[in-house]
Every structure is written in structure tokens, then in C-alpha cells.
């Protein structure tokens, strides 16, 4: 019997004990989830790129797993099942925080444009209204730089262009954006 079979058997036993013994569910749940806590945290950090929020999301994931575990069927691996729950919680978090993130990016881009062009830009104007007016390439590079917070080196690798071409494309995209919102 290899280690996987032993771990899988232990996992199945813990799930069965959790499902059948309501009085000691907390203890069984703790034993079942203990090996996964670091993995869940790391997956959340990878998905949302925020360590502080990841800790809160792990708590949310544990609550969801705890509530759903009584109806868990052994059709898929437990690890796959909890990772699917983790991904869904992370995606929900990101979609809820999209407006918040957009506002932060708006301010960052506008501040950057103010520094680059030395113009006083009315910060009440959201650049989201101007973004659809830009070309797809301009939108893409602005999103990679300010939404995803990639470095110019990372962006040049993603777009498969040189760093100098990346700088020029970003500069031109910001120039186009500034012309639309000034």
C-alpha cells in the first residue's frame, strides 16, 4: 500500500466520521483539514495576490467546507473538491472587489498621468469611460501594468516584445488616455 492510498483511506475515514458523528464534528473536521490549511492559504495568495485577505478567505473556505461536508460524495478527490471551493471563494472575492480595485487603478493611472504630463486632471473623471476609446493594444498594456501590477519586464515577456517597445507602447497608451480625459 503506497502513501497515497494510506492518506486517501485516512481522509475517507475522517469524512465518514464527520458525517456520522454530529457530536464530535469539530474534532474530525480539525483533523481532516489540518494538512490542507497551508495549501489553501497559498492558493488564495496566488489567486488574489493579497496575504491579509487570503487569511480571511481561508476562514470563509473552511466555513463553506464545513457546511457542505455532510453532503460530500466521494465522486471526486477531496483535495480537488476543496480546491474547487477555494477557487470559487477567490473568484467571488475578486468580483466583489473589482469596483474597489477599479477605483484604486483609476487613481493610480490619473496620478501617473498628472506626473507625466504636468496637467491638473479632474480626478472626478473616471478613466473607465475613456478606456473603451483606446485600441485593444493600449487597453491591454494599461491593464497589465496597472490592474495586474506587472513590471515592464514581465509585460514585455507576456506580450513578446522588447522592454523598450513595451515602454514606448505604455507611454503612447497613457498619452492617448490623457488626451481623452483632459
Steps between C-alpha positions, in 0.01 A plus 500: 500500500658830397482830688222637277272205576574533872426877499189451285373227736562719804324791326198283415485378859510857637225609259285202599551574869412866442183407313383241752597656833335839553626534859868487406484667159733783598777261604466290182491811287815635664684172434375489142589858407829542688718373212328735254517833685836611357400381152173695513676813620766477228236443232304805620813716502580382147147571375435839663858621566416633847628314809276680747182434308612142436486429872138616511418298191641183656255547785217541250614186318509300823145612580378400154673163517360437848146578382530294181687201644191316630384460138845431352505196273825325416459559126808721480814522708448700817797722416348581159167575665643743755718666235189559290334663802818705556504619140132597514550698822800679348311582180206632703737713704664639187169577332369676812817704530520579128333841542727579794806393300380701200478813712855447629630443148314808379674712760839339426474559125377854545776579747752352257359707215515810717868436574590420139312785333503761777130561440245550772251227425158509657513185710122481494518367144541126491732364244261207451295720270807564285639144500263363232617782270855363505625232263511141624881518528480817708232353726700182540823668608323734743315207656818293531692788657240650731236234561730199519796702632751326272844651453607620156728199475211263572275681252764484228530127559119450491457708184820360346644842425820671611504706818556820302198418279302429817597839649410678178164319472415588862608860451287534187202333667523742792535792259188387313315458829604844620376657176161334549452615858648847490 
